Amino acid sequence: MENLGYLAVLLAFLLSAYAVVAALVGKLRHNPFLEVSAQRAVLGAWLMTTAASVILLHAILTDNFSFNYVASRSNADLDLLYKVAAWWGGQEGSLLFWSWIAATYSFVSVYTGRKLHRNMISYVVVTMAATQAFFLGLVAFKANPFQVIMSGPQITSVPDGSGLNPLLQHPMMAIHPPMLYLGYVGFTVPFAFALASLITRQPGERWIHTTRIWTMVTWLFQSIGILLGARWAYVVLGWGGYWGWDPVENASLLPWLTGTAFLHSVMMQEKKGMMKAWNIILISATFFLCIFGTMMTRGGLVSSVHAFAQSEIGSYFVWFLAGGIGITVYLIASRRDYLRSEAELDSVVSRESSFLFNNVILLASCFAVLWGTLFPVLSEYFIGDKITVGAPFFNKVNVPIGLFLLFLTGVGPLFAWRRTSLESLRRNFQWPALAAAVCAIALFAAGMRHFYALVCFGLCAFVTLTVLMEFYRGGRVIQRKQAVALPAALVELTRRNTRRYGGYLVHMAIVLMFVGFAGAAFNRVHQEEMTVGDSIEVGAYSFKLQNISESDSPNFFRAVAAIDVSKGGQFLQTLMPERRFYHASSQPTSRVDVRSRLREDVYVVYAGQSNDGANPVIQVYLNPLVNWIWLGALLLVFGTLVALVPSKARRSAAPVPAAGLGGQPVGASGD
């Protein structure tokens, strides 16, 4: 089986390399046979990568510990869900998983776009297949998951496997990595289409529509992956938070920031023919930041709880990045005439300017996060001393940036295209500004003195009223014309322009998440050694340790603390935090228990034993408003899905050849 798996990887690598050569030569020599052959090679590479993945997954599920990867990452006593997660739980398996997703994206994007983008699809194949060949080459020659354990004294693994990392043995780990991979890998598709359009100097904006749709899809996956990672950190790591500015967390955020900037600025290219070069740079930066983030996780560049073991493959990523960036810079520089804007910015007070400022702020945040993440590496390289940059730096820089970005989220819909009159500004701003002021003054009068929290809540009120006004105005027009109830009118309004109003729902999701972020300013934490019968007071709550129960299973030993939670003398709930010791890996972990409410979370951790081992150590966190983040996450997913649905106007419009995707006018469902 191991030979078949390795053979499938080699064949997938060779087919991907052939697709690059055949597509490039076929296009340059106008040979349709080679171009079609390259497209079929993409299908063949997907089939071979799928075969290799099935073989590895079968070995994991059947406990075939003759595979070194299975022996080191799985265990006979693991639940089925965690055995599946073992596929991407280690370096070799995760690279194969990356390659399989890349092959799937290549197959889908090429076979759905080969007719619509006939004159540029070969260059899409070149970019997609080259990226895929790079990762398959790593799997084949540097990180082979199909190596077997030799017999005799060389066997060093536990007979039934060392087991999956205990931190990964959580349901979130069956969802979070695949979502993040779908985001990371998926950004290759819009990059490939953008690069192909640059090479072929595509007329019109059809390719922009395809690129934007693919970017929205992959941005959604990246968003889900980041938010699930935050949720996993919150419920698994036991430190009471959801984002610690860890280097690998930052690596996932970087392409999300540039991808978000692209989704905003691309509207200016669709509607005004502006920012063409800027959009190419943004989508290229997004792709290369995805590769860079993958390198950080796997190349040993940074130390992180999320990173894989130290590896020598980092240098190969450096060469790949250098070559890709070099080619992209050359293409942009050599096609400056094609990228020239067709219009200029008419006024600073316009929707165009709000998108421009939005881009500047997002990139400022991206640079700050990148600088802080790489600073320890740079300081060690230049002065020989690794200077760590912690959460205070990231918060100090990004909190003001985030608040200004929140302000722009509300300002954008209030501005008109090209130029906004003073009367329009006064009319549109007065009620949102009044709502922001009333909210901030009321909270200040109630005793809130945290400056950034006051500003954040005020801006949340500002943006909320802005979005509600946009829905209400449009809904009232339809209500009067069609004589329907307002809720039905709002649904019809959204169906007519899903992209615009789906975007507003995403803006509201950001507002909800910022409410949750602001709540972190008021977090409280208390830690204490306790014996059975002891009570502690934290804020308005009382916590009493009732008992400690112990049990054993083939996978882990568990100690559970039963803690009664009361408030004002009234019993609320018994929380059951756990302390686990995993047999195969000999690693201890904590499992938190949380009482969740919209107002606040009561979060309890069985952190371990006292120094003498006599008493359990209990940590209690009070986290106000944190659940607003998860509500915002759900709304963000829903809003993005709405924006991806074709508008009713677009579906019913008469075909206009060569104007947009599927013959529809570009921008028919635009903002």
C-alpha positions as CSV (number, residue, x, y, z in Angstrom):
1,M,0.0,0.0,0.0
2,E,2.8,2.4,0.8
3,N,4.3,1.9,-2.6
4,L,1.0,2.6,-4.3
5,G,0.6,5.8,-2.2
6,Y,4.0,7.1,-3.1
7,L,3.6,6.2,-6.7
8,A,0.3,8.1,-6.8
9,V,2.1,11.2,-5.4
10,L,4.9,10.9,-7.9
11,L,2.5,10.6,-10.8
12,A,0.5,13.6,-9.5
13,F,3.7,15.6,-9.4
14,L,4.7,14.6,-12.9
15,L,1.2,15.3,-14.3
16,S,1.2,18.7,-12.6
17,A,4.7,19.5,-14.1
18,Y,3.5,18.3,-17.5
19,A,0.4,20.5,-17.2
20,V,2.7,23.6,-16.7
21,V,4.9,22.8,-19.7
22,A,2.1,21.7,-22.0
23,A,-0.2,24.7,-21.2
24,L,2.7,27.2,-21.7
25,V,4.1,25.6,-24.9
26,G,0.6,25.1,-26.3
27,K,-0.4,28.7,-25.7
28,L,2.8,30.2,-27.1
29,R,2.8,27.9,-30.2
30,H,-1.0,28.1,-30.7
31,N,-1.3,24.4,-30.3
32,P,-4.8,23.5,-29.1
33,F,-3.9,19.9,-28.7
34,L,-1.3,20.7,-26.0
35,E,-3.6,23.1,-24.3
36,V,-6.4,20.5,-24.0
37,S,-3.8,17.9,-22.9
38,A,-2.7,20.2,-20.1
39,Q,-6.3,20.5,-18.9
40,R,-6.6,16.7,-18.9
41,A,-3.3,16.5,-17.0
42,V,-5.0,18.7,-14.3
43,L,-7.7,16.1,-14.0
44,G,-5.2,13.3,-13.9
45,A,-3.2,15.0,-11.1
46,W,-6.4,15.4,-9.1
47,L,-7.2,11.7,-9.5
48,M,-3.7,10.7,-8.4
49,T,-3.7,13.0,-5.4
50,T,-7.1,11.7,-4.4
51,A,-5.8,8.2,-4.7
52,A,-2.8,9.0,-2.5
53,S,-5.0,10.7,0.1
54,V,-7.4,7.7,0.2
55,I,-4.5,5.3,0.8
56,L,-3.1,7.4,3.7
57,L,-6.6,7.9,5.2
58,H,-7.3,4.2,4.9
59,A,-4.0,3.4,6.7
60,I,-5.0,5.8,9.5
61,L,-8.5,4.4,9.9
62,T,-7.3,0.8,9.9
63,D,-4.5,1.5,12.4
64,N,-1.8,0.4,9.9
65,F,1.2,1.3,12.2
66,S,3.7,0.1,9.7
67,F,3.4,3.6,8.3
68,N,5.6,5.9,10.3
69,Y,3.2,8.7,9.9
70,V,0.3,6.7,11.2
71,A,2.4,5.4,14.2
72,S,3.4,8.9,15.1
73,R,0.1,10.8,14.6
74,S,-2.7,8.3,15.3
75,N,-3.6,5.7,18.0
76,A,-5.8,2.6,18.1
77,D,-7.9,4.1,20.9
78,L,-8.7,7.4,19.1
79,D,-12.3,8.2,18.2
80,L,-13.1,8.0,14.5
81,L,-13.3,11.8,14.2
82,Y,-9.8,12.3,15.6
83,K,-8.4,9.6,13.4
84,V,-9.6,11.6,10.4
85,A,-8.1,14.7,11.9
86,A,-4.7,12.9,12.1
87,W,-4.6,13.2,8.3
88,W,-3.6,16.9,8.7
89,G,-2.3,16.6,12.3
90,G,1.4,16.3,11.2
91,Q,3.8,17.8,8.7
92,E,3.7,15.1,6.0
93,G,-0.1,14.5,6.1
94,S,-0.9,18.2,6.1
95,L,1.2,18.8,3.0
96,L,-0.6,16.0,1.2
97,F,-3.9,17.4,2.4
98,W,-2.8,20.9,1.1
99,S,-1.9,19.2,-2.3
100,W,-5.2,17.5,-2.5
101,I,-7.2,20.7,-1.9
102,A,-5.0,22.5,-4.4
103,A,-5.6,19.7,-7.0
104,T,-9.4,19.9,-6.3
105,Y,-9.4,23.7,-6.8
106,S,-7.3,23.3,-10.0
107,F,-9.7,20.8,-11.4
108,V,-12.9,22.8,-10.5
109,S,-11.6,26.2,-11.6
110,V,-10.1,25.0,-14.9
111,Y,-13.1,22.9,-16.0
112,T,-15.6,25.6,-15.1
113,G,-13.6,28.4,-16.7
114,R,-12.2,26.7,-19.8
115,K,-15.0,27.9,-22.1
116,L,-15.8,31.3,-20.6
117,H,-12.1,32.2,-20.4
118,R,-10.8,30.2,-23.4
119,N,-8.1,32.7,-24.4
120,M,-6.5,32.8,-20.9
121,I,-7.3,29.5,-19.3
122,S,-3.9,28.0,-20.3
123,Y,-2.1,30.6,-18.1
124,V,-4.5,29.8,-15.3
125,V,-3.4,26.1,-15.7
126,V,0.2,27.2,-15.6
127,T,-0.2,29.1,-12.3
128,M,-2.4,26.5,-10.6
129,A,-0.4,23.5,-11.7
130,A,3.0,25.1,-10.8
131,T,1.8,25.8,-7.3
132,Q,0.4,22.3,-7.0
133,A,3.6,20.8,-8.4
134,F,5.7,22.6,-5.8
135,F,3.7,21.2,-2.9
136,L,3.5,17.7,-4.4
137,G,7.3,17.9,-4.9
138,L,7.7,18.6,-1.1
139,V,5.5,15.6,-0.4
140,A,7.3,13.3,-2.8
141,F,10.9,14.2,-1.9
142,K,11.0,15.9,1.5
143,A,7.9,15.0,3.5
144,N,6.8,11.6,2.4
145,P,3.8,10.3,4.6
146,F,4.2,6.8,3.1
147,Q,7.5,5.9,4.8
148,V,7.3,2.6,6.7
149,I,8.9,1.6,10.0
150,M,11.7,-0.9,9.6
151,S,11.5,-4.1,11.6
152,G,13.8,-4.9,14.5
153,P,15.6,-2.4,16.8
154,Q,14.7,0.6,14.6
155,I,11.1,0.5,15.9
156,T,10.8,3.5,18.2
157,S,7.0,4.1,18.2
158,V,4.5,2.8,20.6
159,P,3.0,-0.5,19.3
160,D,-0.4,1.0,18.8
161,G,0.6,4.5,17.9
162,S,1.8,7.6,19.7
163,G,-1.6,9.3,19.3
164,L,-2.8,12.7,18.0
165,N,-1.6,15.8,19.8
166,P,-4.1,16.1,22.7
167,L,-4.7,19.8,21.9
168,L,-6.1,18.6,18.5
169,Q,-8.4,16.1,20.0
170,H,-11.4,18.4,19.9
171,P,-14.3,18.6,17.4
172,M,-13.2,22.0,16.3
173,M,-10.0,20.4,14.9
174,A,-12.1,18.4,12.5
175,I,-13.4,21.6,11.0
176,H,-10.9,24.4,11.7
177,P,-7.9,23.1,9.6
178,P,-9.9,22.1,6.5
179,M,-11.7,25.5,6.5
180,L,-8.3,27.4,6.9
181,Y,-6.8,25.2,4.1
182,L,-9.7,25.9,1.8
183,G,-9.0,29.6,2.4
184,Y,-5.2,29.4,2.1
185,V,-5.2,27.2,-1.0
186,G,-8.3,28.8,-2.5
187,F,-6.6,32.2,-3.0
188,T,-4.5,30.5,-5.7
189,V,-7.5,30.6,-8.0
190,P,-8.2,34.4,-8.1
191,F,-4.4,35.0,-8.3
192,A,-4.2,32.6,-11.2
193,F,-7.0,34.4,-13.1
194,A,-5.6,37.8,-12.3
195,L,-2.1,36.8,-13.5
196,A,-3.6,35.2,-16.7
197,S,-5.5,38.4,-17.4
198,L,-2.3,40.4,-17.0
199,I,-0.4,38.2,-19.3
200,T,-3.1,38.2,-22.0
201,R,-4.1,41.9,-21.5
202,Q,-7.8,40.9,-21.1
203,P,-10.3,43.5,-22.4
204,G,-13.4,44.2,-20.4
205,E,-14.1,43.1,-16.8
206,R,-15.3,39.5,-17.2
207,W,-12.2,38.1,-15.6
208,I,-12.7,40.6,-12.7
209,H,-16.1,39.1,-12.0
210,T,-14.7,35.5,-11.9
211,T,-11.8,36.6,-9.7
212,R,-14.1,38.4,-7.3
213,I,-16.4,35.5,-7.0
214,W,-13.5,33.1,-6.3
215,T,-12.1,35.6,-3.8
216,M,-15.4,35.8,-2.0
217,V,-15.6,32.0,-1.7
218,T,-12.1,31.6,-0.4
219,W,-12.4,34.7,1.8
220,L,-15.4,33.0,3.4
221,F,-13.5,29.8,4.0
222,Q,-10.6,31.8,5.5
223,S,-12.9,33.8,7.7
224,I,-14.6,30.5,9.0
225,G,-11.2,29.0,9.6
226,I,-9.9,32.0,11.6
227,L,-13.1,32.2,13.7
228,L,-13.1,28.5,14.4
229,G,-9.5,28.7,15.4
230,A,-10.4,31.5,17.8
231,R,-13.2,29.4,19.2
232,W,-10.9,26.4,19.6
233,A,-8.3,28.5,21.4
234,Y,-11.1,29.8,23.7
235,V,-12.5,26.4,24.7
236,V,-9.4,24.2,24.5
237,L,-6.3,26.1,25.5
238,G,-7.8,27.2,28.8
239,W,-6.3,30.7,29.0
240,G,-9.6,32.5,28.9
241,G,-9.0,34.3,25.5
242,Y,-9.6,33.7,21.9
243,W,-6.8,35.5,20.2
244,G,-3.2,35.8,21.5
245,W,-1.4,37.3,18.5
246,D,0.5,34.0,18.1
247,P,2.6,34.0,15.0
248,V,0.5,31.3,13.3
249,E,-2.7,33.1,14.2
250,N,-1.2,36.2,12.6
251,A,-0.2,34.2,9.5
252,S,-3.8,33.3,8.9
253,L,-4.9,36.9,9.5
254,L,-2.5,38.5,7.0
255,P,-4.0,37.2,3.7
256,W,-7.5,37.8,5.2
257,L,-6.7,41.5,5.5
258,T,-5.4,41.9,2.0
259,G,-8.2,39.8,0.6
260,T,-10.7,42.0,2.4
261,A,-9.0,45.1,0.9
262,F,-9.2,43.5,-2.6
263,L,-13.0,42.8,-2.3
264,H,-13.5,46.5,-1.5
265,S,-11.2,48.1,-4.1
266,V,-12.2,45.7,-6.9
267,M,-15.6,47.5,-7.0
268,M,-13.9,50.6,-8.1
269,Q,-12.4,48.7,-11.0
270,E,-15.7,47.2,-12.0
271,K,-17.6,50.5,-11.8
272,K,-15.0,53.1,-12.7
273,G,-12.1,51.3,-14.3
274,M,-9.9,52.6,-11.4
275,M,-7.1,50.9,-9.3
276,K,-6.3,48.2,-11.8
277,A,-2.6,47.9,-10.8
278,W,-3.6,48.2,-7.1
279,N,-6.0,45.3,-7.4
280,I,-3.4,43.1,-9.1
281,I,-1.0,43.9,-6.3
282,L,-3.6,43.1,-3.6
283,I,-4.6,39.7,-5.0
284,S,-1.0,38.8,-5.6
285,A,0.0,39.9,-2.1
286,T,-2.9,37.8,-0.7
287,F,-1.6,34.7,-2.5
288,F,2.0,35.2,-1.5
289,L,1.0,35.8,2.1
290,C,-0.8,32.5,2.1
291,I,2.4,30.8,0.9
292,F,4.3,32.7,3.5
293,G,1.9,31.7,6.3
294,T,2.3,28.0,5.2
295,M,6.1,28.4,5.3
296,M,5.9,29.9,8.8
297,T,3.8,26.9,10.1
298,R,6.0,24.3,8.5
299,G,9.5,25.8,8.0
300,G,10.4,26.4,11.6
301,L,10.6,30.2,11.0
302,V,8.6,30.9,14.2
303,S,7.8,29.2,17.5
304,S,4.1,28.6,18.1
305,V,1.7,26.1,19.7
306,H,0.1,25.8,16.3
307,A,3.3,25.2,14.3
308,F,4.7,21.9,13.1
309,A,8.1,20.6,14.0
310,Q,11.3,22.2,12.8
311,S,11.9,21.3,9.2
312,E,14.4,22.0,6.4
313,I,11.6,22.7,3.8
314,G,11.6,26.4,4.7
315,S,14.3,27.2,2.2
316,Y,12.2,25.7,-0.6
317,F,9.4,28.1,0.3
318,V,11.8,31.0,0.1
319,W,12.8,30.1,-3.4
320,F,9.2,29.6,-4.5
321,L,8.2,32.9,-3.0
322,A,11.2,34.7,-4.6
323,G,10.5,33.2,-8.0
324,G,6.8,33.9,-7.9
325,I,7.2,37.5,-6.6
326,G,9.8,38.2,-9.3
327,I,7.6,37.0,-12.1
328,T,4.6,38.9,-10.8
329,V,6.6,42.2,-10.4
330,Y,8.0,41.8,-13.9
331,L,4.5,41.3,-15.4
332,I,3.1,44.3,-13.5
333,A,6.0,46.5,-14.6
334,S,5.9,45.4,-18.2
335,R,2.1,46.0,-18.5
336,R,1.8,49.4,-17.0
337,D,-0.1,50.7,-20.0
338,Y,-2.7,48.0,-19.6
339,L,-3.1,48.7,-15.9
340,R,-3.7,52.5,-16.4
341,S,-6.8,53.8,-14.6
342,E,-9.7,54.9,-16.8
343,A,-10.9,57.6,-14.3
344,E,-9.6,59.7,-11.5
345,L,-10.7,60.4,-8.0
346,D,-13.2,63.3,-8.2
347,S,-13.5,64.2,-4.5
348,V,-12.1,63.2,-1.2
349,V,-15.7,63.1,0.1
350,S,-16.9,60.2,-2.0
351,R,-17.5,56.5,-1.9
352,E,-14.4,55.9,-3.9
353,S,-12.3,57.7,-1.3
354,S,-13.9,55.6,1.5
355,F,-12.8,52.5,-0.3
356,L,-9.3,53.9,-0.8
357,F,-9.0,54.8,2.9
358,N,-10.4,51.3,3.8
359,N,-7.6,49.8,1.8
360,V,-4.9,52.0,3.4
361,I,-6.1,51.1,6.9
362,L,-6.3,47.4,6.1
363,L,-2.8,47.4,4.7
364,A,-1.5,49.4,7.7
365,S,-2.9,46.7,10.0
366,C,-1.4,44.0,7.7
367,F,2.1,45.7,7.9
368,A,1.9,46.1,11.6
369,V,1.0,42.5,12.2
370,L,3.6,41.3,9.7
371,W,6.3,43.5,11.3
372,G,5.4,42.3,14.8
373,T,5.4,38.7,13.8
374,L,8.8,38.8,12.1
375,F,10.5,41.2,14.5
376,P,11.9,38.3,16.7
377,V,13.3,36.6,13.6
378,L,14.8,39.9,12.2
379,S,16.3,40.9,15.6
380,E,17.9,37.5,16.0
381,Y,19.3,37.7,12.4
382,F,20.7,41.3,12.6
383,I,21.8,41.6,16.3
384,G,21.9,38.0,17.5
385,D,19.3,38.5,20.1
386,K,15.7,37.3,19.7
387,I,13.4,40.1,20.9
388,T,9.9,38.9,21.3
389,V,6.9,41.2,20.5
390,G,3.9,40.3,22.6
391,A,0.2,41.1,22.6
392,P,0.6,44.6,24.1
393,F,2.4,45.8,20.9
394,F,-0.3,44.3,18.6
395,N,-3.1,45.7,20.7
396,K,-1.6,49.1,20.9
397,V,-1.2,49.4,17.2
398,N,-4.3,47.5,15.9
399,V,-7.0,48.8,18.3
400,P,-6.9,52.4,16.9
401,I,-6.6,50.9,13.4
402,G,-9.6,48.7,14.0
403,L,-11.7,51.5,15.4
404,F,-11.0,53.7,12.4
405,L,-11.9,50.8,10.1
406,L,-15.1,50.4,12.0
407,F,-15.8,54.1,11.4
408,L,-15.2,53.7,7.7
409,T,-17.6,50.7,7.7
410,G,-20.4,53.1,8.6
411,V,-19.2,56.0,6.5
412,G,-19.0,54.2,3.2
413,P,-22.7,53.8,2.6
414,L,-23.4,57.4,3.5
415,F,-21.1,58.7,0.7
416,A,-22.3,59.0,-2.9
417,W,-20.2,57.9,-5.9
418,R,-17.9,60.6,-7.4
419,R,-18.9,63.5,-5.0
420,T,-21.0,64.0,-1.9
421,S,-22.7,67.3,-1.3
422,L,-22.7,69.1,2.1
423,E,-26.5,68.8,2.3
424,S,-26.3,65.1,1.7
425,L,-23.6,64.7,4.3
426,R,-25.7,66.6,6.9
427,R,-28.8,64.6,6.1
428,N,-27.1,61.2,6.1
429,F,-24.8,61.7,9.1
430,Q,-27.0,63.4,11.6
431,W,-28.9,60.4,12.9
432,P,-26.0,57.9,13.0
433,A,-23.8,60.5,14.7
434,L,-26.5,61.3,17.2
435,A,-26.9,57.6,18.0
436,A,-23.1,57.3,18.5
437,A,-23.1,60.3,20.9
438,V,-26.1,59.1,22.9
439,C,-24.6,55.6,23.3
440,A,-21.2,56.9,24.4
441,I,-22.7,59.5,26.9
442,A,-25.1,56.9,28.3
443,L,-22.3,54.4,28.9
444,F,-20.1,57.1,30.5
445,A,-23.0,58.1,32.8
446,A,-23.4,54.5,33.8
447,G,-19.8,54.4,35.0
448,M,-17.8,53.2,32.0
449,R,-14.4,54.9,31.8
450,H,-12.4,52.9,29.4
451,F,-11.7,55.2,26.4
452,Y,-11.4,52.7,23.6
453,A,-14.4,50.8,24.8
454,L,-16.6,54.0,24.8
455,V,-15.4,54.8,21.3
456,C,-16.0,51.3,20.1
457,F,-19.6,51.1,21.5
458,G,-20.3,54.6,20.0
459,L,-19.0,53.6,16.6
460,C,-21.0,50.3,16.8
461,A,-24.2,52.4,17.3
462,F,-23.1,54.6,14.4
463,V,-22.6,51.7,12.0
464,T,-25.7,49.9,13.1
465,L,-28.0,52.8,12.5
466,T,-26.3,53.4,9.1
467,V,-27.0,49.9,8.0
468,L,-30.5,49.9,9.3
469,M,-31.2,53.1,7.5
470,E,-30.0,51.6,4.2
471,F,-32.3,48.7,4.6
472,Y,-35.2,50.8,5.7
473,R,-35.0,53.3,2.9
474,G,-34.8,50.7,0.2
475,G,-37.5,48.6,1.9
476,R,-39.9,51.5,2.2
477,V,-39.6,52.2,-1.5
478,I,-40.5,48.6,-2.4
479,Q,-43.2,48.5,0.3
480,R,-45.0,51.6,-1.3
481,K,-44.6,50.3,-4.9
482,Q,-45.7,46.7,-4.2
483,A,-48.1,47.2,-1.2
484,V,-46.4,44.5,0.8
485,A,-45.3,44.3,4.5
486,L,-41.9,45.8,5.4
487,P,-40.3,42.4,6.1
488,A,-41.3,41.1,2.7
489,A,-40.1,44.3,1.1
490,L,-36.7,43.9,2.9
491,V,-36.4,40.3,1.5
492,E,-37.2,41.6,-2.0
493,L,-34.7,44.4,-1.6
494,T,-32.0,42.0,-0.7
495,R,-32.9,39.6,-3.6
496,R,-32.6,42.5,-6.1
497,N,-29.1,43.3,-5.0
498,T,-27.6,40.5,-3.0
499,R,-24.1,41.7,-3.3
500,R,-24.8,45.1,-1.8
501,Y,-27.1,44.0,1.0
502,G,-25.2,40.8,1.7
503,G,-22.2,43.2,2.2
504,Y,-24.3,45.2,4.7
505,L,-25.1,42.1,6.7
506,V,-21.3,41.4,6.8
507,H,-20.8,44.9,8.1
508,M,-23.4,44.2,10.8
509,A,-21.5,41.0,11.7
510,I,-18.3,43.1,12.1
511,V,-20.3,45.4,14.5
512,L,-21.4,42.4,16.6
513,M,-17.8,41.1,16.8
514,F,-16.5,44.6,17.8
515,V,-19.0,44.6,20.6
516,G,-17.5,41.3,21.8
517,F,-13.9,42.7,21.3
518,A,-14.8,45.7,23.5
519,G,-16.0,43.5,26.2
520,A,-12.4,42.2,26.7
521,A,-11.5,45.5,28.3
522,F,-13.6,44.4,31.4
523,N,-12.4,40.7,31.7
524,R,-11.6,39.5,35.2
525,V,-9.5,36.5,36.3
526,H,-8.8,34.7,39.6
527,Q,-6.7,31.7,40.4
528,E,-6.7,29.7,43.7
529,E,-5.8,26.4,45.2
530,M,-8.9,24.8,46.5
531,T,-10.0,21.8,48.6
532,V,-13.4,20.1,48.5
533,G,-15.9,22.4,50.2
534,D,-13.9,25.6,49.6
535,S,-15.5,28.6,48.1
536,I,-14.1,31.7,46.3
537,E,-15.7,35.0,45.2
538,V,-15.1,36.5,41.8
539,G,-17.1,39.6,41.0
540,A,-20.8,38.9,41.8
541,Y,-20.3,35.1,41.6
542,S,-19.5,32.5,44.2
543,F,-17.7,29.2,43.3
544,K,-17.8,26.2,45.6
545,L,-15.8,23.0,44.9
546,Q,-18.1,20.1,45.6
547,N,-16.0,17.1,44.7
548,I,-13.3,15.7,42.4
549,S,-14.1,12.6,40.4
550,E,-11.7,10.4,38.5
551,S,-12.1,7.9,35.7
552,D,-9.9,6.1,33.2
553,S,-10.3,5.2,29.5
554,P,-8.0,3.6,26.9
555,N,-7.1,7.1,25.5
556,F,-6.8,9.2,28.7
557,F,-7.1,9.5,32.5
558,R,-9.6,12.1,33.6
559,A,-10.1,14.1,36.8
560,V,-13.3,16.2,36.9
561,A,-14.0,19.1,39.3
562,A,-17.6,19.7,40.2
563,I,-18.0,23.4,41.0
564,D,-21.3,25.0,42.0
565,V,-21.8,28.6,40.6
566,S,-24.0,31.0,42.5
567,K,-24.9,34.6,42.2
568,G,-26.4,36.7,45.0
569,G,-26.9,33.5,47.0
570,Q,-28.9,31.9,44.2
571,F,-27.6,28.7,42.6
572,L,-27.0,28.9,38.9
573,Q,-25.2,25.9,37.5
574,T,-22.7,23.2,38.3
575,L,-19.6,23.5,36.0
576,M,-17.4,20.5,35.3
577,P,-13.9,21.4,34.2
578,E,-11.5,18.5,33.5
579,R,-7.9,17.7,33.8
580,R,-6.8,15.0,31.3
581,F,-3.6,12.9,31.0
582,Y,-3.3,11.2,27.6
583,H,-1.6,7.7,27.9
584,A,-0.1,7.5,24.4
585,S,1.6,10.9,24.3
586,S,2.1,11.3,28.1
587,Q,0.7,14.8,27.9
588,P,-1.7,16.6,30.3
589,T,-4.4,19.0,29.1
590,S,-7.3,21.0,30.6
591,R,-10.9,21.0,29.3
592,V,-12.8,24.1,30.4
593,D,-16.4,24.4,31.2
594,V,-18.3,27.6,30.4
595,R,-21.6,29.1,31.4
596,S,-22.4,31.3,28.4
597,R,-24.8,34.2,28.3
598,L,-25.0,37.3,26.0
599,R,-24.0,39.4,29.0
600,E,-20.9,37.4,29.9
601,D,-19.2,34.0,30.1
602,V,-18.4,32.4,33.4
603,Y,-15.3,30.3,32.4
604,V,-13.7,27.8,34.7
605,V,-10.5,25.9,34.2
606,Y,-9.1,22.9,36.2
607,A,-5.5,24.2,35.7
608,G,-3.6,21.4,37.5
609,Q,-2.3,20.6,41.0
610,S,-0.5,22.7,43.5
611,N,3.2,22.4,43.8
612,D,2.9,19.7,46.5
613,G,0.3,17.9,44.5
614,A,-2.2,18.0,47.3
615,N,-4.8,20.5,46.0
616,P,-6.4,21.3,42.6
617,V,-5.7,24.7,41.1
618,I,-8.9,26.4,39.8
619,Q,-8.9,29.4,37.5
620,V,-12.0,31.5,37.0
621,Y,-12.6,34.0,34.2
622,L,-15.4,36.4,33.8
623,N,-15.5,37.4,30.1
624,P,-18.2,40.1,29.3
625,L,-19.9,40.1,25.9
626,V,-17.6,37.4,24.3
627,N,-20.6,35.6,22.8
628,W,-21.3,38.6,20.6
629,I,-18.2,37.5,18.6
630,W,-19.6,34.1,17.8
631,L,-23.0,35.6,16.9
632,G,-21.2,38.0,14.6
633,A,-19.3,35.0,13.1
634,L,-22.6,33.3,12.2
635,L,-24.0,36.5,10.7
636,L,-20.7,37.0,8.7
637,V,-21.1,33.6,7.1
638,F,-24.8,34.2,6.3
639,G,-24.1,37.6,4.8
640,T,-21.3,36.3,2.6
641,L,-23.5,33.5,1.4
642,V,-26.2,36.0,0.6
643,A,-23.7,38.2,-1.4
644,L,-22.7,35.1,-3.4
645,V,-26.2,34.4,-4.6
646,P,-26.9,36.0,-8.0
647,S,-29.2,39.0,-7.7
648,K,-32.7,38.7,-9.0
649,A,-32.0,41.5,-11.5
650,R,-29.0,39.6,-12.8
651,R,-30.9,36.4,-13.2
652,S,-33.7,38.0,-15.1
653,A,-31.6,40.4,-17.2
654,A,-31.3,39.8,-21.0
655,P,-27.9,38.3,-22.0
656,V,-25.3,40.9,-23.1
657,P,-22.4,39.0,-24.7
658,A,-18.9,39.7,-23.5
659,A,-20.1,42.1,-20.9
660,G,-19.9,39.9,-17.8
661,L,-19.8,36.4,-16.5
662,G,-22.4,34.2,-18.3
663,G,-23.2,37.1,-20.6
664,Q,-24.6,39.3,-17.9
665,P,-23.6,43.0,-17.5
666,V,-20.7,43.4,-15.1
667,G,-21.9,45.2,-12.0
668,A,-25.6,44.4,-12.5
669,S,-25.7,43.3,-8.9
670,G,-22.9,45.6,-7.9
671,D,-22.8,48.0,-5.0
